Amino acid sequence: MNNFRFDVEKQLGKLGRDIQQFVERVVPLVDEGQDFTPACDITETDEDFDIHIDLPGVSKEEIDLKITQKILSVQGERQTEDGKEPRYVRRERKSGYFSRSFALPDDVDTEQIEAKFKNGVLSIHIPKVEKSDNSKSIDIN
């Protein structure tokens, strides 16, 4: 029985990786033209999803958040503090253009998405809706 369970878990893990690779091909997580990729966390409950994206040094006016056909996109630009490039002795904080895209599942309510920006963290709340069964029987003549 343990071998069967291990095999099922292994196959489900492979399926999950295959689905992630497919989504990344359809909605690339990395845009070749971007300068950095902000870190994010995604949590899920039975009622909702929450996305938290670290954007220190960015104002909310510099963030473009939109949804198009179940794809949530976050784009913007983090400028250097005074707008000009000084001569760096050491540079670890990235600046420039960023972009993140997230494929949303069918069971979310895109009309009720809320976003807040506080202390350099963009928080996006995405409520779920119950899936409706839009199927119906078709009579065969």
N, CA, C and O atoms as a MOPAC input file, in Angstrom:
PM7 MOZYME 1SCF
protein

 N      0.81700 1    -1.19800 1     0.00000 1
 C      0.00000 1     0.00000 1     0.00000 1
 C      0.85600 1     1.25400 1     0.00000 1
 O      0.52200 1     2.23800 1    -0.66000 1
 N      1.98400 1     1.22300 1     0.75400 1
 C      2.86700 1     2.39100 1     0.80800 1
 C      3.49300 1     2.68300 1    -0.54600 1
 O      3.67300 1     3.84600 1    -0.90700 1
 N      3.83400 1     1.61500 1    -1.31900 1
 C      4.39100 1     1.83000 1    -2.65300 1
 C      3.38300 1     2.50200 1    -3.56000 1
 O      3.73900 1     3.37500 1    -4.35200 1
 N      2.12900 1     2.10200 1    -3.45100 1
 C      1.07600 1     2.71900 1    -4.26300 1
 C      0.93500 1     4.19700 1    -3.91500 1
 O      0.84300 1     5.04500 1    -4.80300 1
 N      0.92000 1     4.49700 1    -2.63100 1
 C      0.79600 1     5.88600 1    -2.17800 1
 C      1.98000 1     6.71500 1    -2.66700 1
 O      1.79600 1     7.83500 1    -3.14500 1
 N      3.19100 1     6.17400 1    -2.55200 1
 C      4.39100 1     6.86400 1    -3.00400 1
 C      4.32900 1     7.11300 1    -4.50700 1
 O      4.69800 1     8.19000 1    -4.97500 1
 N      3.85800 1     6.10900 1    -5.27100 1
 C      3.75000 1     6.23700 1    -6.72100 1
 C      2.74000 1     7.32400 1    -7.10400 1
 O      2.98900 1     8.11300 1    -8.01500 1
 N      1.61200 1     7.36200 1    -6.41300 1
 C      0.58700 1     8.36800 1    -6.69000 1
 C      1.13700 1     9.76800 1    -6.37100 1
 O      0.95000 1    10.70200 1    -7.15200 1
 N      1.81500 1     9.90900 1    -5.22100 1
 C      2.39200 1    11.20200 1    -4.85800 1
 C      3.44100 1    11.63200 1    -5.87500 1
 O      3.51900 1    12.80700 1    -6.23300 1
 N      4.24200 1    10.68700 1    -6.33800 1
 C      5.27400 1    10.98600 1    -7.34000 1
 C      4.63400 1    11.45700 1    -8.64800 1
 O      5.09100 1    12.42600 1    -9.25500 1
 N      3.58900 1    10.77400 1    -9.07200 1
 C      2.91300 1    11.13700 1   -10.31400 1
 C      2.20400 1    12.49100 1   -10.18400 1
 O      2.20600 1    13.28600 1   -11.12400 1
 N      1.60100 1    12.75100 1    -9.02400 1
 C      0.95600 1    14.05300 1    -8.80700 1
 C      1.98500 1    15.17800 1    -8.79600 1
 O      1.72500 1    16.26500 1    -9.31100 1
 N      3.14600 1    14.92000 1    -8.21200 1
 C      4.22200 1    15.91300 1    -8.22900 1
 C      4.67800 1    16.20700 1    -9.64600 1
 O      4.89800 1    17.36400 1   -10.00200 1
 N      4.82100 1    15.16700 1   -10.45700 1
 C      5.21700 1    15.34900 1   -11.85900 1
 C      4.13800 1    16.12000 1   -12.60900 1
 O      4.44900 1    17.01500 1   -13.39500 1
 N      2.87900 1    15.78100 1   -12.37400 1
 C      1.77800 1    16.49200 1   -13.02000 1
 C      1.80900 1    17.97200 1   -12.64500 1
 O      1.61200 1    18.83300 1   -13.50200 1
 N      2.05300 1    18.26900 1   -11.37300 1
 C      2.13500 1    19.65600 1   -10.92700 1
 C      3.25400 1    20.41000 1   -11.62500 1
 O      3.07300 1    21.55500 1   -12.03900 1
 N      4.41000 1    19.76900 1   -11.75700 1
 C      5.54400 1    20.40500 1   -12.45000 1
 C      5.21800 1    20.62100 1   -13.92800 1
 O      5.55600 1    21.66000 1   -14.49400 1
 N      4.56400 1    19.64100 1   -14.54800 1
 C      4.19000 1    19.77200 1   -15.96000 1
 C      3.21200 1    20.93000 1   -16.15900 1
 O      3.33900 1    21.69800 1   -17.11300 1
 N      2.24300 1    21.05200 1   -15.25900 1
 C      1.27100 1    22.15200 1   -15.35900 1
 C      1.97900 1    23.49000 1   -15.17200 1
 O      1.70800 1    24.43600 1   -15.91200 1
 N      2.89000 1    23.58500 1   -14.18600 1
 C      3.63100 1    24.82500 1   -13.95800 1
 C      4.45100 1    25.20700 1   -15.18500 1
 O      4.48400 1    26.37800 1   -15.56400 1
 N      5.11600 1    24.23000 1   -15.81400 1
 C      5.89800 1    24.50400 1   -17.01400 1
 C      5.01000 1    24.99100 1   -18.14300 1
 O      5.39400 1    25.89200 1   -18.88800 1
 N      3.81900 1    24.40200 1   -18.28100 1
 C      2.87900 1    24.83900 1   -19.31100 1
 C      2.44100 1    26.28000 1   -19.06200 1
 O      2.42700 1    27.09500 1   -19.98500 1
 N      2.08500 1    26.59600 1   -17.81900 1
 C      1.65300 1    27.95400 1   -17.48100 1
 C      2.77500 1    28.94700 1   -17.74700 1
 O      2.52100 1    30.03400 1   -18.26500 1
 N      4.00500 1    28.59800 1   -17.40400 1
 C      5.13400 1    29.49300 1   -17.62600 1
 C      5.39000 1    29.72800 1   -19.10700 1
 O      5.86100 1    30.79800 1   -19.49000 1
 N      5.08000 1    28.72600 1   -19.95600 1
 C      5.21400 1    28.94200 1   -21.39800 1
 C      4.12800 1    29.87300 1   -21.90700 1
 O      4.39100 1    30.72400 1   -22.75700 1
 N      2.89800 1    29.72200 1   -21.39400 1
 C      1.78000 1    30.55500 1   -21.83000 1
 C      1.88900 1    31.95300 1   -21.22600 1
 O      1.68200 1    32.94300 1   -21.92800 1
 N      2.21000 1    32.04900 1   -19.93800 1
 C      2.36100 1    33.31700 1   -19.23100 1
 C      3.77100 1    33.33300 1   -18.64800 1
 O      3.98300 1    32.85300 1   -17.53400 1
 N      4.73300 1    33.87800 1   -19.38300 1
 C      6.10300 1    33.84300 1   -18.87500 1
 C      6.22600 1    34.56600 1   -17.54400 1
 O      5.69200 1    35.66000 1   -17.36500 1
 N      6.94800 1    33.93200 1   -16.59800 1
 C      7.18200 1    34.57000 1   -15.31500 1
 C      8.32600 1    35.56700 1   -15.39800 1
 O      8.43400 1    36.46900 1   -14.56800 1
 N      9.17500 1    35.40200 1   -16.39900 1
 C     10.30000 1    36.31300 1   -16.56800 1
 C     10.17800 1    36.98300 1   -17.91800 1
 O     10.05800 1    36.30800 1   -18.94000 1
 N     10.20800 1    38.28500 1   -17.93100 1
 C     10.17100 1    39.06200 1   -19.15200 1
 C     11.60900 1    39.44100 1   -19.48300 1
 O     12.30300 1    40.02300 1   -18.65000 1
 N     12.05600 1    39.12000 1   -20.67600 1
 C     13.44900 1    39.37300 1   -21.04600 1
 C     13.80600 1    40.85000 1   -20.92300 1
 O     14.97000 1    41.17500 1   -20.69100 1
 N     12.82300 1    41.76800 1   -21.07400 1
 C     13.11800 1    43.19200 1   -21.03000 1
 C     13.12000 1    43.78000 1   -19.62900 1
 O     13.37000 1    44.97500 1   -19.47300 1
 N     12.85400 1    42.99600 1   -18.62800 1
 C     12.75300 1    43.55600 1   -17.28700 1
 C     14.11400 1    43.61400 1   -16.62000 1
 O     15.03400 1    42.87900 1   -16.97900 1
 N     14.22500 1    44.50000 1   -15.64500 1
 C     15.48300 1    44.69000 1   -14.94200 1
 C     15.56500 1    43.88300 1   -13.65100 1
 O     16.65800 1    43.51600 1   -13.22100 1
 N     14.42900 1    43.60700 1   -13.03500 1
 C     14.42900 1    42.75300 1   -11.84900 1
 C     13.05600 1    42.13900 1   -11.66400 1
 O     12.06900 1    42.60700 1   -12.23200 1
 N     13.00500 1    41.09200 1   -10.87000 1
 C     11.75300 1    40.40000 1   -10.58500 1
 C     11.48900 1    40.50400 1    -9.09000 1
 O     12.21000 1    39.91000 1    -8.28900 1
 N     10.44700 1    41.26200 1    -8.70400 1
 C     10.16400 1    41.37700 1    -7.27200 1
 C      9.69200 1    40.04400 1    -6.69900 1
 O      8.99800 1    39.27600 1    -7.36500 1
 N     10.07900 1    39.78600 1    -5.45400 1
 C      9.67500 1    38.55400 1    -4.76900 1
 C      8.19600 1    38.61400 1    -4.41600 1
 O      7.65800 1    39.68400 1    -4.13100 1
 N      7.54600 1    37.45900 1    -4.43700 1
 C      6.13100 1    37.43300 1    -4.05700 1
 C      5.80300 1    36.13900 1    -3.32700 1
 O      6.47600 1    35.12000 1    -3.48000 1
 N      4.73900 1    36.22000 1    -2.52400 1
 C      4.16300 1    35.06100 1    -1.84800 1
 C      2.71000 1    34.96300 1    -2.27500 1
 O      2.03800 1    35.98200 1    -2.43500 1
 N      2.22200 1    33.74500 1    -2.46100 1
 C      0.81100 1    33.51500 1    -2.79000 1
 C      0.26400 1    32.53200 1    -1.77000 1
 O      0.82900 1    31.45800 1    -1.56000 1
 N     -0.84900 1    32.91200 1    -1.13300 1
 C     -1.50400 1    32.01600 1    -0.18400 1
 C     -2.91800 1    31.72800 1    -0.67600 1
 O     -3.50600 1    32.51900 1    -1.41300 1
 N     -3.45200 1    30.58800 1    -0.25900 1
 C     -4.80200 1    30.19100 1    -0.66100 1
 C     -5.54600 1    29.62400 1     0.53500 1
 O     -4.99600 1    28.85500 1     1.32300 1
 N     -6.81300 1    30.01900 1     0.65500 1
 C     -7.73900 1    29.40100 1     1.59300 1
 C     -8.93300 1    28.90400 1     0.78800 1
 O     -8.95200 1    29.01700 1    -0.43800 1
 N     -9.91800 1    28.36000 1     1.46900 1
 C    -11.12800 1    27.92700 1     0.76600 1
 C    -11.88800 1    29.11100 1     0.17600 1
 O    -12.64600 1    28.95000 1    -0.78000 1
 N    -11.68400 1    30.30900 1     0.74800 1
 C    -12.44700 1    31.48900 1     0.33000 1
 C    -11.70700 1    32.41700 1    -0.62300 1
 O    -12.34800 1    33.17300 1    -1.35200 1
 N    -10.35400 1    32.38300 1    -0.64200 1
 C     -9.64200 1    33.39500 1    -1.40400 1
 C     -8.18800 1    33.03900 1    -1.68200 1
 O     -7.65300 1    32.05200 1    -1.17700 1
 N     -7.56800 1    33.88600 1    -2.50600 1
 C     -6.13100 1    33.88500 1    -2.74200 1
 C     -5.61200 1    35.24900 1    -2.29100 1
 O     -6.32100 1    36.25000 1    -2.39400 1
 N     -4.39700 1    35.28800 1    -1.80000 1
 C     -3.73400 1    36.54600 1    -1.48300 1
 C     -2.33700 1    36.50800 1    -2.09000 1
 O     -1.60700 1    35.52700 1    -1.95200 1
 N     -1.98300 1    37.60300 1    -2.76700 1
 C     -0.65900 1    37.74700 1    -3.35200 1
 C      0.00000 1    38.92900 1    -2.66800 1
 O     -0.60000 1    39.99800 1    -2.56000 1
 N      1.23400 1    38.74600 1    -2.20400 1
 C      2.00400 1    39.82100 1    -1.57300 1
 C      3.29900 1    39.96800 1    -2.36700 1
 O      4.06600 1    39.01400 1    -2.49600 1
 N      3.53900 1    41.17100 1    -2.89800 1
 C      4.70900 1    41.42800 1    -3.73100 1
 C      5.56000 1    42.50800 1    -3.07100 1
 O      5.05900 1    43.58700 1    -2.75300 1
 N      6.83800 1    42.22100 1    -2.86500 1
 C      7.75600 1    43.18800 1    -2.26400 1
 C      8.20600 1    44.20700 1    -3.30200 1
 O      8.83400 1    43.85600 1    -4.30100 1
 N      7.87800 1    45.47500 1    -3.05500 1
 C      8.26300 1    46.55900 1    -3.95600 1
 C      8.82300 1    47.75100 1    -3.17800 1
 O      8.29800 1    48.85900 1    -3.28800 1
 N      9.88300 1    47.53600 1    -2.39200 1
 C     10.43800 1    48.66200 1    -1.64500 1
 C     11.00200 1    49.70600 1    -2.60400 1
 O     11.57100 1    49.37400 1    -3.64400 1
 N     10.83300 1    50.97000 1    -2.23600 1
 C     11.35400 1    52.04800 1    -3.06400 1
 C     10.47900 1    52.40100 1    -4.24100 1
 O     10.87200 1    53.21400 1    -5.07900 1
 N      9.29600 1    51.80700 1    -4.32500 1
 C      8.35600 1    52.09200 1    -5.41100 1
 C      7.13000 1    52.75500 1    -4.79900 1
 O      6.65300 1    52.32200 1    -3.75000 1
 N      6.61500 1    53.79600 1    -5.43900 1
 C      5.37100 1    54.39600 1    -4.97000 1
 C      4.20200 1    53.73500 1    -5.69600 1
 O      4.38000 1    53.14900 1    -6.76400 1
 N      3.01800 1    53.83100 1    -5.12100 1
 C      1.86600 1    53.16700 1    -5.74600 1
 C      1.53600 1    53.78000 1    -7.10600 1
 O      0.91200 1    53.12500 1    -7.94100 1
 N      1.95100 1    55.03900 1    -7.33900 1
 C      1.72000 1    55.67100 1    -8.63800 1
 C      2.59700 1    55.05000 1    -9.73200 1
 O      2.30000 1    55.19500 1   -10.91800 1
 N      3.65800 1    54.36900 1    -9.34400 1
 C      4.57000 1    53.73800 1   -10.29900 1
 C      4.18500 1    52.28800 1   -10.61600 1
 O      4.89700 1    51.60300 1   -11.35000 1
 N      3.06400 1    51.82600 1   -10.06600 1
 C      2.63000 1    50.44100 1   -10.25600 1
 C      1.39400 1    50.41100 1   -11.15000 1
 O      0.43600 1    51.15000 1   -10.92700 1
 N      1.42900 1    49.55100 1   -12.16000 1
 C      0.28700 1    49.33400 1   -13.04100 1
 C     -0.21900 1    47.92000 1   -12.78600 1
 O      0.48400 1    46.94200 1   -13.04000 1
 N     -1.44800 1    47.82200 1   -12.27900 1
 C     -2.05700 1    46.53900 1   -11.93600 1
 C     -3.29500 1    46.37700 1   -12.79200 1
 O     -4.20400 1    47.20500 1   -12.73900 1
 N     -3.33800 1    45.30500 1   -13.58800 1
 C     -4.52000 1    45.09000 1   -14.42700 1
 C     -4.78000 1    43.61000 1   -14.62400 1
 O     -3.91200 1    42.76300 1   -14.41300 1
 N     -6.01100 1    43.33000 1   -15.03700 1
 C     -6.39800 1    41.94900 1   -15.31700 1
 C     -6.97500 1    41.89500 1   -16.72500 1
 O     -7.82000 1    42.70700 1   -17.10200 1
 N     -6.49900 1    40.91800 1   -17.49300 1
 C     -6.97300 1    40.72000 1   -18.85800 1
 C     -7.16500 1    39.22900 1   -19.06700 1
 O     -6.20300 1    38.46300 1   -19.00500 1
 N     -8.37900 1    38.81700 1   -19.31200 1
 C     -8.70400 1    37.41600 1   -19.58700 1
 C     -8.06900 1    36.46300 1   -18.57400 1
 O     -7.34600 1    35.53800 1   -18.94200 1
 N     -8.35100 1    36.70500 1   -17.29400 1
 C     -7.89200 1    35.85400 1   -16.18800 1
 C     -6.36800 1    35.85900 1   -16.00900 1
 O     -5.82200 1    34.94900 1   -15.38400 1
 N     -5.67800 1    36.86700 1   -16.54600 1
 C     -4.25300 1    37.04900 1   -16.30800 1
 C     -4.09100 1    38.34400 1   -15.52700 1
 O     -4.42300 1    39.42100 1   -16.02200 1
 N     -3.57800 1    38.23700 1   -14.30300 1
 C     -3.32200 1    39.39800 1   -13.45200 1
 C     -1.88200 1    39.83700 1   -13.70100 1
 O     -0.95600 1    39.04200 1   -13.54000 1
 N     -1.68500 1    41.10100 1   -14.09300 1
 C     -0.35200 1    41.62100 1   -14.40300 1
 C     -0.00600 1    42.77700 1   -13.48400 1
 O     -0.83200 1    43.65300 1   -13.22500 1
 N      1.22400 1    42.76700 1   -12.99600 1
 C      1.76100 1    43.84800 1   -12.17200 1
 C      3.02000 1    44.32700 1   -12.87700 1
 O      3.94700 1    43.55000 1   -13.10700 1
 N      3.05000 1    45.61900 1   -13.22200 1
 C      4.20500 1    46.18800 1   -13.90400 1
 C      4.53600 1    47.52100 1   -13.28600 1
 O      3.69600 1    48.15200 1   -12.64400 1
 N      5.75500 1    47.94100 1   -13.48100 1
 C      6.15200 1    49.24400 1   -12.98800 1
 C      7.62400 1    49.46900 1   -13.16000 1
 O      8.31100 1    48.75100 1   -13.88700 1
 N      8.09900 1    50.50100 1   -12.46300 1
 C      9.51600 1    50.82400 1   -12.55500 1
 C      9.98300 1    51.41700 1   -11.24200 1
 O      9.32100 1    52.27500 1   -10.65800 1
 N     11.13800 1    50.94500 1   -10.78700 1
 C     11.75600 1    51.50000 1    -9.59400 1
 C     12.93500 1    52.34800 1   -10.06600 1
 O     13.87100 1    51.85400 1   -10.69400 1
 N     12.86100 1    53.63200 1    -9.74600 1
 C     13.88100 1    54.58900 1   -10.16300 1
 C     15.00400 1    54.65000 1    -9.13300 1
 O     14.81600 1    54.27400 1    -7.97600 1
 N     16.15200 1    55.11800 1    -9.55300 1
 C     17.18300 1    55.45100 1    -8.58300 1
 C     16.69000 1    56.68000 1    -7.83400 1
 O     15.88600 1    57.44500 1    -8.36600 1
 N     17.15500 1    56.87800 1    -6.61900 1
 C     16.57400 1    57.87900 1    -5.74300 1
 C     16.53300 1    59.29000 1    -6.30600 1
 O     15.52800 1    59.98000 1    -6.13500 1
 N     17.57800 1    59.73700 1    -6.96400 1
 C     17.55900 1    61.09400 1    -7.47700 1
 C     17.34500 1    61.14800 1    -8.98400 1
 O     17.39000 1    62.22200 1    -9.58300 1
 N     17.11200 1    59.98800 1    -9.59700 1
 C     16.83700 1    59.94600 1   -11.01800 1
 C     18.07600 1    59.83100 1   -11.89700 1
 O     17.94400 1    59.56200 1   -13.09100 1
 N     19.27600 1    60.02500 1   -11.35100 1
 C     20.48600 1    59.87500 1   -12.15100 1
 C     21.34400 1    58.75800 1   -11.56300 1
 O     21.28900 1    58.46900 1   -10.36800 1
 N     22.12100 1    58.15200 1   -12.41700 1
 C     22.95300 1    57.01700 1   -12.01200 1
 C     24.27700 1    57.51300 1   -11.43500 1
 O     25.09800 1    58.05300 1   -12.17600 1
 N     24.50600 1    57.34500 1   -10.14100 1
 C     25.81100 1    57.70400 1    -9.57800 1
 C     26.83500 1    56.59900 1    -9.86600 1
 O     26.47300 1    55.54300 1   -10.38400 1
 N     28.06000 1    56.82800 1    -9.54600 1
 C     29.10300 1    55.81300 1    -9.66100 1
 C     29.01900 1    54.93600 1    -8.41100 1
 O     29.30900 1    55.38600 1    -7.30300 1
 N     28.62300 1    53.69100 1    -8.60700 1
 C     28.44200 1    52.77900 1    -7.47600 1
 C     29.75200 1    52.13000 1    -7.07600 1
 O     30.53600 1    51.72200 1    -7.93200 1
 N     29.98900 1    52.03500 1    -5.78300 1
 C     31.08400 1    51.24700 1    -5.23600 1
 C     30.59700 1    49.81500 1    -5.04000 1
 O     31.33800 1    48.85700 1    -5.25900 1
 N     29.34000 1    49.68600 1    -4.62400 1
 C     28.67900 1    48.39200 1    -4.46600 1
 C     27.20200 1    48.60300 1    -4.76900 1
 O     26.60200 1    49.56800 1    -4.29300 1
 N     26.61500 1    47.71500 1    -5.55000 1
 C     25.19900 1    47.84800 1    -5.88800 1
 C     24.53200 1    46.49000 1    -5.77000 1
 O     24.83900 1    45.56400 1    -6.52100 1
 N     23.60100 1    46.38200 1    -4.80200 1
 C     22.84900 1    45.14900 1    -4.60400 1
 C     21.36000 1    45.35500 1    -4.84100 1
 O     20.65000 1    44.41500 1    -5.20000 1
 N     20.88100 1    46.58800 1    -4.64100 1
 C     19.45900 1    46.86000 1    -4.84900 1
 C     19.23200 1    47.16700 1    -6.32200 1
 O     19.83100 1    48.08400 1    -6.88300 1
 N     18.36000 1    46.38600 1    -6.93000 1
 C     18.09700 1    46.56000 1    -8.35400 1
 C     17.06400 1    47.65300 1    -8.56400 1
 O     16.19100 1    47.87600 1    -7.72500 1
 N     17.17800 1    48.32300 1    -9.68700 1
 C     16.18500 1    49.31800 1   -10.07600 1
 C     15.85900 1    49.08700 1   -11.54000 1
 O     16.53400 1    48.32400 1   -12.23000 1
 N     14.81800 1    49.75300 1   -11.99800 1
 C     14.40800 1    49.63200 1   -13.39100 1
 C     13.03500 1    49.01500 1   -13.51400 1
 O     12.24800 1    49.02600 1   -12.56700 1
 N     12.75400 1    48.48100 1   -14.67900 1
 C     11.44400 1    47.93800 1   -15.03200 1
 C     11.23600 1    46.55200 1   -14.40200 1
 O     12.15800 1    45.73900 1   -14.34100 1
 N      9.99600 1    46.30300 1   -13.93400 1
 C      9.64500 1    44.97500 1   -13.43300 1
 C      8.27300 1    44.58400 1   -13.95300 1
 O      7.45300 1    45.43500 1   -14.29600 1
 N      8.04200 1    43.28500 1   -14.00400 1
 C      6.75700 1    42.76300 1   -14.47000 1
 C      6.55200 1    41.37600 1   -13.88500 1
 O      7.46600 1    40.55000 1   -13.89400 1
 N      5.35300 1    41.12000 1   -13.37600 1
 C      4.94700 1    39.79000 1   -12.90800 1
 C      3.55400 1    39.52600 1   -13.45500 1
 O      2.72400 1    40.43300 1   -13.49800 1
 N      3.29000 1    38.30000 1   -13.87200 1
 C      1.97300 1    37.90600 1   -14.36800 1
 C      1.54400 1    36.62300 1   -13.68000 1
 O      2.35600 1    35.73500 1   -13.42200 1
 N      0.24400 1    36.54000 1   -13.38700 1
 C     -0.30400 1    35.39500 1   -12.67400 1
 C     -1.55800 1    34.92100 1   -13.40500 1
 O     -2.48500 1    35.70300 1   -13.61800 1
 N     -1.59300 1    33.64300 1   -13.79000 1
 C     -2.78400 1    33.04900 1   -14.39200 1
 C     -3.75700 1    32.72000 1   -13.27100 1
 O     -3.42100 1    31.97100 1   -12.35400 1
 N     -4.95800 1    33.27300 1   -13.34100 1
 C     -5.95800 1    33.05600 1   -12.29600 1
 C     -6.84600 1    31.87100 1   -12.64700 1
 O     -7.18200 1    31.68200 1   -13.81700 1
 N     -7.23100 1    31.07200 1   -11.66100 1
 C     -8.13300 1    29.94500 1   -11.93600 1
 C     -9.55500 1    30.45000 1   -12.22100 1
 O     -9.87400 1    31.61900 1   -12.00300 1
 N    -10.38300 1    29.54600 1   -12.70700 1
 C    -11.75400 1    29.91900 1   -13.06700 1
 C    -12.62300 1    30.25600 1   -11.86800 1
 O    -13.63800 1    30.93500 1   -12.01900 1
 N    -12.24400 1    29.79100 1   -10.67000 1
 C    -13.12100 1    29.97300 1    -9.51800 1
 C    -12.84800 1    31.26200 1    -8.73400 1
 O    -13.10300 1    31.30700 1    -7.53100 1
 N    -12.33200 1    32.31700 1    -9.39400 1
 C    -12.11600 1    33.58900 1    -8.70300 1
 C    -13.08200 1    34.64100 1    -9.23100 1
 O    -13.53100 1    34.58100 1   -10.37600 1
 N    -13.38800 1    35.60000 1    -8.37400 1
 C    -14.29000 1    36.70100 1    -8.72000 1
 C    -13.43200 1    37.90500 1    -9.11100 1
 O    -13.00600 1    38.67600 1    -8.25100 1
 N    -13.18400 1    38.06000 1   -10.40400 1
 C    -12.30600 1    39.13500 1   -10.85800 1
 C    -12.89400 1    40.52400 1   -10.62200 1
 O    -12.15700 1    41.51100 1   -10.62400 1
 N    -14.19500 1    40.61600 1   -10.42000 1
 C    -14.83600 1    41.91500 1   -10.15900 1
 C    -14.59500 1    42.40200 1    -8.73100 1
 O    -14.77300 1    43.58600 1    -8.44700 1
 N    -14.19600 1    41.50800 1    -7.83500 1
 C    -14.03600 1    41.85800 1    -6.42500 1
 C    -12.57700 1    41.89300 1    -5.97000 1
 O    -12.30600 1    41.91300 1    -4.76900 1
 N    -11.64100 1    41.90000 1    -6.91200 1
 C    -10.22500 1    41.94100 1    -6.54500 1
 C     -9.91800 1    43.28300 1    -5.88700 1
 O    -10.33800 1    44.33400 1    -6.37200 1
 N     -9.18100 1    43.23800 1    -4.77600 1
 C     -8.78500 1    44.45400 1    -4.06600 1
 C     -7.27900 1    44.48200 1    -3.92600 1
 O     -6.64700 1    43.44100 1    -3.74400 1
 N     -6.69700 1    45.67900 1    -4.01200 1
 C     -5.25400 1    45.82700 1    -3.86900 1
 C     -4.96100 1    46.94700 1    -2.88200 1
 O     -5.62200 1    47.98500 1    -2.87500 1
 N     -3.94200 1    46.71000 1    -2.04100 1
 C     -3.48200 1    47.71000 1    -1.07800 1
 C     -1.96600 1    47.77700 1    -1.17200 1
 O     -1.30000 1    46.78000 1    -1.45300 1
 N     -1.43300 1    48.97100 1    -0.93200 1
 C      0.01600 1    49.15000 1    -0.95600 1
 C      0.43100 1    49.83900 1     0.32700 1
 O      0.04900 1    50.97900 1     0.59000 1
 N      1.23400 1    49.12000 1     1.13700 1
 C      1.63800 1    49.66500 1     2.42300 1
 C      3.05100 1    49.18500 1     2.74100 1
 O      3.35900 1    48.00100 1     2.61000 1
 N      3.89900 1    50.11200 1     3.15800 1
 C      5.27300 1    49.80200 1     3.57100 1
 C      6.04900 1    49.02300 1     2.50700 1
 O      6.82500 1    48.12500 1     2.83300 1
 N      5.83800 1    49.36900 1     1.24000 1
 C      6.58400 1    48.72900 1     0.15900 1
 C      6.09200 1    47.35100 1    -0.23400 1
 O      6.76700 1    46.65300 1    -0.99100 1
 N      4.93100 1    46.94200 1     0.26100 1
 C      4.37100 1    45.63500 1    -0.08600 1
 C      3.01000 1    45.83500 1    -0.75000 1
 O      2.10800 1    46.44000 1    -0.17100 1
 N      2.87500 1    45.31600 1    -1.97500 1
 C      1.59800 1    45.32400 1    -2.67800 1
 C      0.85500 1    44.05400 1    -2.30000 1
 O      1.34400 1    42.95000 1    -2.54200 1
 N     -0.33500 1    44.20600 1    -1.70200 1
 C     -1.15800 1    43.06700 1    -1.29500 1
 C     -2.39700 1    43.02700 1    -2.17300 1
 O     -3.13500 1    44.00800 1    -2.26300 1
 N     -2.62400 1    41.89300 1    -2.81700 1
 C     -3.76000 1    41.72200 1    -3.72500 1
 C     -4.63400 1    40.61000 1    -3.16700 1
 O     -4.17800 1    39.48300 1    -2.97300 1
 N     -5.89400 1    40.94000 1    -2.91300 1
 C     -6.86400 1    39.97700 1    -2.36400 1
 C     -7.79400 1    39.55400 1    -3.49900 1
 O     -8.42000 1    40.39400 1    -4.14500 1
 N     -7.87600 1    38.24400 1    -3.73400 1
 C     -8.68000 1    37.70700 1    -4.82900 1
 C     -9.67000 1    36.71100 1    -4.26000 1
 O     -9.29400 1    35.57800 1    -3.95900 1
 N    -10.95100 1    37.11200 1    -4.10300 1
 C    -11.93400 1    36.17900 1    -3.55100 1
 C    -12.32700 1    35.09600 1    -4.56000 1
 O    -12.30100 1    35.30700 1    -5.77200 1
 N    -12.68500 1    33.95000 1    -4.02600 1
 C    -13.16800 1    32.84900 1    -4.85800 1
 C    -14.69200 1    32.89200 1    -4.94800 1
 O    -15.36500 1    33.45400 1    -4.08400 1
 N    -15.20900 1    32.30000 1    -5.98600 1
 C    -16.65200 1    32.09600 1    -6.13200 1
 C    -16.87500 1    30.60300 1    -6.31800 1
 O    -15.97300 1    29.86900 1    -6.71900 1
 N    -18.07200 1    30.17900 1    -6.02400 1
 C    -18.37800 1    28.76900 1    -6.24200 1
 C    -18.47100 1    28.51000 1    -7.72900 1
 O    -19.06400 1    29.28600 1    -8.47900 1
 N    -17.87200 1    27.40400 1    -8.14100 1
 C    -17.95600 1    27.04200 1    -9.55400 1
 C    -19.40000 1    26.69000 1    -9.87900 1
 O    -20.05400 1    25.92700 1    -9.16900 1
 N    -19.87300 1    27.26700 1   -10.97000 1
 C    -21.22800 1    26.92600 1   -11.39400 1
 C    -21.13400 1    25.83200 1   -12.45000 1
 O    -20.23600 1    25.83000 1   -13.29200 1
 N    -22.05400 1    24.93000 1   -12.38500 1
 C    -22.09900 1    23.85300 1   -13.36400 1
 C    -22.95400 1    24.33200 1   -14.52600 1
 O    -24.18300 1    24.28300 1   -14.46400 1
 N    -22.30700 1    24.79100 1   -15.57600 1
 C    -23.02300 1    25.32500 1   -16.73700 1
 C    -23.40200 1    24.23200 1   -17.72200 1
 O    -23.74500 1    24.52100 1   -18.86800 1
 N    -23.34200 1    22.98100 1   -17.28500 1
 C    -23.68100 1    21.90300 1   -18.19200 1
 C    -25.18200 1    21.67700 1   -18.20900 1
 O    -25.88200 1    21.96400 1   -17.23800 1
 N    -25.65200 1    21.16600 1   -19.30900 1
 C    -27.06500 1    20.81300 1   -19.40800 1
 C    -27.19300 1    19.58000 1   -20.29400 1
 O    -26.33600 1    19.30700 1   -21.13400 1
 N    -28.25300 1    18.86200 1   -20.09500 1
 C    -28.50500 1    17.67800 1   -20.91300 1
 C    -29.00900 1    18.09300 1   -22.27900 1
 O    -29.74900 1    19.06700 1   -22.41400 1
 N    -28.60500 1    17.35500 1   -23.27700 1
 C    -29.04100 1    17.62300 1   -24.64700 1
 C    -29.78600 1    16.39700 1   -25.12700 1
 O    -29.26300 1    15.28400 1   -25.09600 1
 N    -31.02200 1    16.61200 1   -25.57600 1
 C    -31.81100 1    15.51500 1   -26.08900 1
 C    -31.27000 1    15.07900 1   -27.45200 1
 O    -30.90400 1    15.90000 1   -28.29300 1
 N    -31.23500 1    13.78400 1   -27.63400 1
 C    -30.78100 1    13.23400 1   -28.91400 1
 C    -32.01800 1    12.79600 1   -29.67200 1
 O    -32.79600 1    11.98200 1   -29.17400 1
 N    -32.20700 1    13.32200 1   -30.85900 1
 C    -33.37400 1    12.98000 1   -31.69200 1
 C    -33.07500 1    11.81700 1   -32.60900 1
 O    -33.94100 1    11.39800 1   -33.37600 1

